[in-house]
Amino acid sequence: MSRDDIATLTHHFQVIAQRIPLHPIADDVQYEAATAAMNGLIDAGAGDEAHALAPLLGLLSEFIADYEVTAVPPPDASPAEVLRLLMEQHGLKQGDLPEIGSQGVVSELLSGKRDLNRNQIARLSARFGVNPGTFF
């Protein structure tokens, strides 16, 4: 790798690192910045594995999940209550979660008439950057 390549790479890394924590999360301030960045990446389409920023979203999600395992106690709540809380925190309505089903499916999940399946848990975990165990 040439000096010019290193300089260019360093510049790009610094620009990204100013907006997205590219290291293990150490505190709540970094956690908030990481979740905001994750939501921005999801809104930009990085949740699609073919998107150029999908690997960055994956890395950021891992940092967030690792922090949550150690710093955030597991909720003493049902999966429906956890989903409701996450939706509230992110300002989402039932129709804003097409990755887990129609608005009717989401309504049944929130009311406890239907349980989350493995695929829905995986999609929600990726969207919100939480450990899949959060929904058990």
Sequence and secondary structure as in RCSB ss.txt:
>XXXX:A:sequence
MSRDDIATLTHHFQVIAQRIPLHPIADDVQYEAATAAMNGLIDAGAGDEAHALAPLLGLLSEFIADYEVTAVPPP
DASPAEVLRLLMEQHGLKQGDLPEIGSQGVVSELLSGKRDLNRNQIARLSARFGVNPGTFF
>XXXX:A:secstr
  HHHHHHHHHHHHHHHHHS  S   SHHHHHHHHHHHHHHHHTTTTSTTSTTHHHHHHHHHHHHHHHHHHS   
SS HHHHHHHHHHHTT  GGG TTT  HHHHHHHHHTSS   HHHHHHHHHHHT  GGGG 
